[in-house]
Amino acid sequence: MNNETKTPNTRITYLDGHTDEVCVTMWQRCQAETHAKAKGWGSALDAVVKLNAYAAYVRCRQIGATSVPFEQWADTVVSVVDMNNDPTDTEEQAETMNGPVPVSSGDMADAPGFSTGATGGTAAASVN
């Protein structure tokens, strides 16, 4: 059952084979980070899987897709996948670019400080 009203970006697959597609937003990700710190899960790099799962869990709680504690919910989940980065969701592969990268502005005025020495000019950036 899917109660999601926003465009889904995350697919949750459960042990029983059913899936939920939910929209995990920055708010759920922030909630996951706060929870991770409180529970001592370590850095975001140490707990990527837990953080993603917890963010999806928070959204499921919000939309009424679950009411059980996180650990109990997670025990029924096979995977939590970011649908925007799931290669199985795309029928055609994105075309890759070969050769030099086109530049829209010769003096890079739209990106001061980015490889221009922070002045908006054409000098190379300092490595110091």
C-alpha positions in Angstrom: 0.0 0.0 0.0 1.4 3.4 -1.0 0.1 6.5 0.7 2.7 8.8 -0.8 1.4 12.1 -2.2 4.8 13.5 -3.3 6.9 12.2 -6.3 8.7 9.2 -4.9 12.5 9.0 -5.0 13.1 6.0 -2.8 12.0 2.4 -3.2 11.7 0.1 -0.2 11.5 -3.6 -0.8 10.3 -5.9 2.0 10.9 -9.5 2.8 7.4 -10.4 1.6 8.1 -9.0 -1.8 6.0 -5.9 -1.8 7.5 -2.4 -2.3 6.8 1.1 -1.2 7.9 4.1 -3.1 8.2 7.2 -1.0 9.6 10.7 -1.2 12.5 11.2 1.2 13.2 14.9 1.6 15.9 16.8 3.3 13.8 16.9 6.5 13.8 13.1 6.8 17.6 13.0 6.1 18.1 15.6 8.8 16.0 13.5 11.2 18.1 10.5 10.4 21.3 12.4 11.1 20.0 13.7 14.4 18.9 10.1 15.4 22.2 8.7 14.3 24.1 11.1 16.5 21.9 10.4 19.5 22.3 6.6 19.0 26.1 6.9 18.5 26.1 5.4 15.0 29.3 7.2 14.1 29.9 9.4 11.1 27.6 9.6 8.1 30.3 7.6 6.2 30.3 4.9 8.9 26.5 4.5 8.8 25.3 5.2 5.2 23.0 2.2 5.1 21.4 3.0 8.5 21.0 6.7 7.6 19.3 5.9 4.3 17.1 3.3 5.9 16.2 5.6 8.8 15.3 8.5 6.5 13.0 6.2 4.5 11.5 4.9 7.8 10.8 8.5 9.0 8.9 9.1 5.7 7.0 5.8 6.1 6.0 6.9 9.7 4.8 10.3 8.4 2.5 8.8 5.7 1.2 6.0 7.9 2.9 3.2 6.1 4.3 1.8 9.4 3.8 2.4 13.1 6.4 0.0 14.5 9.8 0.9 16.0 12.7 1.4 13.5 14.5 -1.9 14.4 11.3 -3.9 13.9 10.6 -2.2 10.6 14.2 -2.6 9.4 14.0 -6.3 10.2 11.3 -6.6 7.4 13.2 -4.6 4.8 15.4 -6.1 2.1 16.6 -2.9 0.5 16.2 0.9 0.4 17.2 2.3 -3.0 17.5 5.8 -4.2 15.4 5.6 -7.4 17.3 8.5 -9.0 20.5 6.5 -8.8 19.1 3.0 -9.6 20.5 1.8 -12.9 17.7 -0.7 -13.2 15.2 2.1 -13.6 16.7 3.5 -16.8 16.1 1.9 -20.1 18.8 3.9 -21.9 22.1 4.8 -20.6 23.1 8.5 -20.4 25.5 9.5 -23.1 29.0 10.4 -21.9 31.0 13.3 -23.3 34.4 12.8 -24.8 36.9 15.6 -25.5 37.2 19.0 -24.0 34.4 20.4 -21.7 32.7 23.4 -23.3 32.9 26.7 -21.4 30.1 29.1 -21.6 32.2 32.2 -20.7 35.8 32.8 -21.7 36.6 34.7 -18.5 34.5 32.5 -16.1 32.9 35.7 -14.7 29.9 33.6 -13.6 32.1 31.6 -11.2 34.6 34.0 -9.5 37.2 32.2 -7.5 36.7 28.9 -9.3 40.1 28.3 -11.0 40.5 32.1 -11.5 42.4 33.1 -8.3 39.2 34.5 -6.7 39.3 37.7 -8.7 37.1 36.8 -11.6 40.1 37.1 -14.0 41.9 34.5 -16.0 44.8 33.7 -13.7 45.2 30.1 -12.6 44.1 29.2 -9.1 46.7 28.9 -6.4 47.3 25.5 -4.9 48.5 27.0 -1.6 
